Structures are given as structure tokens and as C-alpha cells.
């Protein structure tokens, strides 16, 4: 099942259990946005770099058991 079809709570549990990284989640969501937004035009701005940096910080905190 695609990340886009999961609830926020389900994604959180996957990340905390290390079944998927926050970076992987962000990458999949960014791909989904780039594939669908040209048709639906829902986003004015997509901050890819910022989202990926935040995901890396989350992954680092999880790796250090700081959740």
C-alpha cells in the first residue's frame, strides 16, 4: 500500500518502528506531488529541500533514540 493511502498515525508507527525512514516517506510524497500536481494544481510552493532536511533530522533523532 502506498504511503499516500496511509493515515498519519500509521506512517508515524512505520517510522518509529524503523520499517521506513522519514526520508523515504518524504521522497514518496514528493514524487506523488510531482506526478499529480500538474493536473490538479493544489500546491503553490513545494519546499523539497526543507522537507528532506526535516526528514533527515527526524531520522537522526530516531537513530539516537530521542523520540
KOLSE-438239 format. One record per residue (C-alpha): residue in three letters; x, y, z. Coordinates in steps of 0.2 Angstrom, whole numbers, always signed. Example, Ala and Ser with C-alpha at 12.3 -4.5 7.8 and 13.67 -1.06 7.14 Angstrom:
REM KOLSE-438239
<'ALA'; <+62; -22; +39>>;
<'SER'; <+68; -5; +36>>;
REM end
This chain:
REM KOLSE-438239
<'UNK'; <+0; +0; +0>>;
<'UNK'; <+6; +17; -5>>;
<'UNK'; <+11; +29; +9>>;
<'UNK'; <-1; +41; +2>>;
<'UNK'; <-15; +29; +6>>;
<'UNK'; <-10; +28; +24>>;
<'UNK'; <-15; +38; +39>>;
<'UNK'; <-3; +50; +48>>;
<'UNK'; <-4; +39; +63>>;
<'UNK'; <+1; +23; +53>>;
<'UNK'; <+15; +32; +44>>;
<'UNK'; <+21; +38; +62>>;
<'UNK'; <+21; +20; +68>>;
<'UNK'; <+31; +14; +52>>;
<'UNK'; <+44; +27; +55>>;
<'UNK'; <+46; +24; +74>>;
<'UNK'; <+47; +5; +71>>;
<'UNK'; <+60; +9; +58>>;
<'UNK'; <+51; -1; +44>>;
<'UNK'; <+53; +15; +34>>;
<'UNK'; <+63; +31; +36>>;
<'UNK'; <+56; +48; +37>>;
<'UNK'; <+66; +52; +22>>;
<'UNK'; <+58; +38; +12>>;
<'UNK'; <+41; +45; +16>>;
<'UNK'; <+45; +62; +11>>;
<'UNK'; <+53; +56; -5>>;
<'UNK'; <+37; +46; -9>>;
<'UNK'; <+26; +61; -5>>;
<'UNK'; <+36; +72; -16>>;
<'UNK'; <+35; +60; -30>>;
<'UNK'; <+17; +59; -28>>;
<'UNK'; <+15; +78; -28>>;
<'UNK'; <+26; +80; -44>>;
<'UNK'; <+16; +67; -53>>;
<'UNK'; <-1; +74; -48>>;
<'UNK'; <+0; +92; -46>>;
<'UNK'; <+2; +97; -64>>;
<'UNK'; <-16; +91; -66>>;
<'UNK'; <-24; +97; -50>>;
<'UNK'; <-13; +112; -46>>;
<'UNK'; <-15; +110; -27>>;
<'UNK'; <+2; +117; -22>>;
<'UNK'; <+9; +135; -24>>;
<'UNK'; <+26; +130; -17>>;
<'UNK'; <+34; +114; -13>>;
<'UNK'; <+49; +115; -2>>;
<'UNK'; <+58; +99; -6>>;
<'UNK'; <+75; +103; +1>>;
<'UNK'; <+67; +109; +18>>;
<'UNK'; <+56; +94; +19>>;
<'UNK'; <+71; +82; +16>>;
<'UNK'; <+81; +91; +29>>;
<'UNK'; <+67; +90; +42>>;
<'UNK'; <+66; +71; +37>>;
<'UNK'; <+84; +68; +40>>;
<'UNK'; <+83; +77; +57>>;
<'UNK'; <+69; +66; +62>>;
<'UNK'; <+78; +50; +56>>;
<'UNK'; <+94; +56; +66>>;
<'UNK'; <+83; +58; +82>>;
<'UNK'; <+75; +41; +80>>;
<'UNK'; <+93; +33; +77>>;
<'UNK'; <+98; +41; +93>>;
<'UNK'; <+83; +36; +102>>;
<'UNK'; <+77; +54; +105>>;
<'UNK'; <+59; +51; +101>>;
REM end
